Amino acid sequence: MSKGKEAVVTPWEVKGNIDYGKLIEKFGVSKIDKKLLSRIAKVCGGEDKVHPFLRRGIFFAHRDLKWALDEYDKGNKFYLYTGCGPSGPVHLGHATIWQFTKWLQDVFDCELYFQFTDDEKFLFKDKSFDEIQKWVHENMLDVIAFGFDHKKTHFIVDTKHANIMYPQAIQVAKKLTTSTVKSAFGLKDSSNVGQMFYTAMQAVPAFLPSQLKGKNIPCLIPHAIDQDPHFRVTRDILPKLGYYKPASIQSRFLPGLGGIQKDGKLSSSTGAAIYMTDSAKDVKKKINKYAFSGGQATVEEHRRLGGNPDVDVSYQWLSFFEEDDSKLAAIYADYKSGKLLSGELKAILIEKVNGILAAHQKRRAKAESKISKFMLKV
């Protein structure tokens, strides 16, 4: 994955230069092919209506997506399950998953069960329970700001919904062995007991709607590829409880500003993440200071030799956030030819990101009064 040293990809740590082809082999997922894209295009009204994340291979792999689409065609509509680990502010890396989840909800007209894993963050992070609850609230505001339909979106907070989560979690836990959890997640004998049990809680939303409604309902989980170990374990367990294996669709990581070889993915731990609540001034400062450039050492050399958009973080980020394919292609060509300078490319990204954040923050300011509408009620 990276020269000399293999990249690390686990649910709690991602670092190094990620080779997604090798991850497909290592995790045993399937690459999203043209046939699957064509099926999705039929639902959303044409190839030009397919989300850029699918067209560009940002969501690049899956488990049983064909089966989920088959069930959808039969009238057995799947629901979506994704979530948030509330231990800090939401950054643009989180936003990519939720933006795509919102698109899926709109296109397939399906329900979403959104899990806030406050128990996980308390068990794995050096943070107090009260601090985690503060971030549950703040993160909810950001999720609501993505525009999910409150009539079809259900927030689950693990500790607040323990009355319905725990009875199902122990069904999962009884089928799990300590050795399975240790090998899947790299836990050790010194890991606390809660960390061992947590994966049983993470599995519950993959079948909770089926349990609540008394019938088997297909589940589709959009997530970044590093979370796959959780759902591999879930897929092994659920048939033993009489439920469908959840289908899933996996995304590449939004690179860290320091570059794909250094950071692996955007993360708060680097100190250089861009958050959904950042000011325009903060965004400009962070991108100008930290965004790895694929340009040459001098303007003269850049004009003559051109830049490398394939390693330039500003271009990589635009491949996520610039929806216009023709505009993105022009930026690529201009940068590669040397017509577009690194500073000019950063300026394009800064304008794009600040536009996204300004609209998000405007919606976020109105989200406080809507939280109760989203909370799962049973």
PyMOL commands that set and color helices and strands:
alter all, ss='L'
color gray80, all
select helices_A, chain A and resi 20-27+34-44+47-49+52-55+65-74+92-108+118-124+129-145+162-175+178-185+193-206+208-213+225-241+260-263+268-270+280-290+299-305+313-321+325-337+342-364+368-374
alter helices_A, ss='H'
color red, helices_A
select strands_A, chain A and resi 8-9+14-15+30-31+59-63+79-84+112-116+153-157+219-224+247-251
alter strands_A, ss='S'
color yellow, strands_A
deselect
rebuild
show_as cartoon
